[in-house]
Amino acid sequence: MSGFLRGTGVALATPFSKDGSIDYQGVTSLVNYCIEGNVEYLVVLGTTAESVTLSKEEKKKLVAHIVNVNDKRLPLVIGIGGNNTAAILKEIEETDLSHFDAILSVVPMYNKPNQEGIYQHYKTINDHTPIPILLYNVPSRTGTNMTANTTLRLAQLDKIVGIKEAVGDVTQVLKIIKDKPKEFLVISGDDTLALPAVAAGGDGVISVIGQGFPQEFSEMIRLGLSGETEKAFSILYTLLPIIDYAFEEGNPAGIKHILKIKGVCEDNLRLPLIPVSQDLAKKIRTFIEN
């Protein structure tokens, strides 16, 4: 059921025009660039999409546009998460999920629930969702780490099919891989650690840099999944500098500048995020043009 979410998914950025409105031509260009780059699936309305700055109406229009451009070419995952469980249930109920294969739902941020609170939050979503759920653990953003034990408890629930794990702790990832149910997906949320996680038995990545270098990054993950680790790591070592640059001044400022240099879309952001500095822009351009 969840096997098709193996490989490289990309967390799509949202291109904006200079006036701050959504640049739908840029969205079209980005979706096609990723599909032509042979990634396995697309993630809509994740953190990289600056989704917290999008209105309900903008989200609806953006989702409809991406669905239309994708035209059933790749599986789609939609981000629906937050720190108000009841509001998430309402959003799931009000969203047309017929074009989506799974929901990506982040660990609640700011209110900092304990492990039992996290478990009950996801169990409630599990009991009310019509489509599968991918958990998303990213303590650097949420302020709370969902432990391996909590993840493994949640893996027993019928609609929870995997986790995007961005804990940055290899030991925690290994504990999940070691004890998970056979079909449960362990997907890296960290571009640098994605290949090591795959080599340890993980299923792939939901990537930021993958939309800037879709051909190279998705090939690297496919090689890792097929056991050709030497070839895969040679690609990773080539990409390491640009992965660092992509996150040096925050996401999605870095990836948007990469996409601008590659001619995919502009690098406009919505406050409180701002474009990369001139120094970082120069490093990114030098890497891409050499």
Secondary structure, DSSP 8 states (H G I E B T S, - for coil): --GGG-EEEEE----B-TTSSB-HHHHHHHHHHHHHTT-SEEEESSGGGTGGGS-HHHHHHHHHHHHHHHTTSS-EEEE---S-HHHHHHHHHHS--TT-SEEEEE---SS---HHHHHHHHHHHHTT-SS-EEEEE-HHHHS----HHHHHHHTTSTTEEEEEE----HHHHHHHHHHS-TT-EEEES-TTTHHHHHHTT--EEEESGGGTSHHHHHHHHHHHHTT-HHHHHHHHHHHHHHHHHHHHT-TTHHHHHHHHHTTSS-----TT-----HHHHHHHHHHHH-
